[in-house]
């Protein structure tokens, strides 16, 4: 029996895939090893001397805390350690981290973001206890090994060589 009330399953990153295709890029799946290093897509484009590919770690919109009703585009969550206590996506294998905002995608060099975080987070301070306190401080959920922080999006936008894709309104 078919359930007619069933909602179509959302494909993660579908809007990003659509935007990349509209711009003439090809998206490839990462290898299992790349995926394990937090690479979600390989973005292939045309360079002056042939195809150029970059490894992308895509970050969807997030709320700054669980009580918020909507995502907050003014702050970005950055993962230092995973829920298992291993190095998080900030230390992964992507070339670029792409933050989704309401009306655009922000492309940031992962290594520059790592340098920024290392220069602006005081790792000697004790962990904060609440997600809303995580602005430039390390938050760890009770009973978990993850370590995350929030960085102001305007500061990310000020990093060198950040670029943006405005979201188009039409579907492809």
N, C-alpha and C positions, 0 to 999 in steps of 0.2 A: 504494500500500500504506500502511495506517495503522500508525504506530508505537504499539503499546499500552503501551510502557514510558515514553513521553514524559510528563513531569510537566506539570501545568497551569502556564501562564505566570502569574507573580505580577504583579498590577496594582499599580504603585507608588502608595502612599498609600491602598490599599483600606481598611485599618482606620480611618484618619482619616475617610475619606468615610463609612463606616458610622456612626461616632460622631457626625458632624455631622448626618446624616439622622435618627438617633435623637433628637437634640435639636431637631429641627424646622428646621434650617438647609438652605438650598439651596446647592449648590456649582456654580460656573460655571467654565468654562475661561478662562484669561486670553487676552488678545489676543497676537499674536506679539510686539508691542513690550513688553507687560508680562512675557511669558515671558522675553524677552531681558534683562529687569531683575530676574530671579530670582523672579518671582511664579509660584507653582505653582497656586494656586486663588484664586477670588474667593468669599468666604464671605458669603452674604446671609441676613440675619435680619430680624426685625420690630423696628422702633424705635417710639418713642412717636408720632412724626409720619410714619411710613411705613417702607418698606424701608431697611435700612442694609447697606452692603457694605464689607468690608475685604479688602485684598490680603494673602494668606498666602504665606510662604515656609516650607515644611515641611522639617524636618531629621530624618532617620531616626536611629535609634540607631547609635552608632559605638564602635569600640574605641579606646583611647587610644594603642595602638601595634600593629603588625602581629603581634607575638608573643602578644598577648592572645587567649585563646580566645573570650571573650564580650564584648559591648559593656559599656562602663563608664558608668553613669548619673551618676556623681559629677562628671564633667567633660564639657564641651561644646566641640566644635571650632568655631571661628569663622574664616570665610574673609575675609581682608583683600584678597588678590589672587588671581585665577584662575590656572590653569596657563599661560594666555597672557600673564599680567602685567597684565591689566586689573583694574579695581576688582571685588572679590568681592561676595558676597551681602550682606555687612554694609552696603555702600554702595548697595544696590539699591533697587528701587521698592516693596518690600512695606511694608505698615503694621505687620504683626505677623510675628515669627518664631515658629514653633511647633516646639518640641523634643519629639520622641517619647522617652519613657522606658518602662521595662518595663510599668508599670501606669497611666500617665497621659500626657497631653499638657500641656506648659507653654507658655503664650501670653505673649510678651514684646514690648513695643513696640520695634520695630527701632531707632528713634532713641535711645531710652533705653539700649539695649544698646550702640549706637555710642558714646554719651557715656561709658558705663562702661568700655568697652575703651580709648577714648582717654585716660581718666584713670588706668588701671591697667596699661597696657603701656608699657614704656620703649622707644620707637621708635629711640632712639639706640644701644641695645646691638647688638652683632653678632648675626646670625642663629644659632640653635642648630643643631647638626648632626644631632640625633636627635629623633624624634617624642616620646620620653618626656621630653625636656627642655623641651617646648613650653608648659609651664604658666606662663602670663603672660609668655611670651617668644615671639618670632617664629621659626617653623620654616619653612625652605624646602628642599624636596627637591632633591637633587643633579641638576643639569641641567634643572631646571624653574624657572618664574618665579612659581609660587604662593607665597603667604605666608599661613600659618595660625597660629593660637594656640589654646591651651586655657584655658578659663575655668571656674572651679569652679561647679557647678550651684547650690550653696547660695547663692552670691553673686548669681547670676541671680535666684533665687527671692526675694532681698531687694530687688530693684529695685521701683520704684513701679508699681502697677497690673498686676502679674503675676497671671494667673489660670490655673486648671487644669481639665482635664476628666479625671476618673477614667475609665479604660477599663472598659467593661462586658464581662462574660464571655461573654454570648450573642452569636451572630451574627445579623445582620438578614436 
